[in-house]
Amino acid sequence: MQPEPITVYDDTPAHQTRDAVNTGSWVITGDPERMADAMTVVADQPDPPLRLVLGGSSYHAVRDALSSRLGELEAQ
């Protein structure tokens, strides 16, 4: 059971994620048990990192997004 979509989220990553989950086009790869273990280890650290990127595709997506933002900053 899901709530009705909220129009303010149209054309946002949240809406895209919802669509991907609902259509089955978002295929989760990797080992969910290893991911949960990694999250638990990080959560128990006294000074955990601000971001925890698990998996190669996630790493590349975050790196590309941050590199793009840095490029926009340096172009100013």
Secondary structure as UniProt FT lines:
FT   HELIX           7..9
FT   TURN            10..11
FT   HELIX           13..23
FT   HELIX           32..43
FT   HELIX           56..74
//
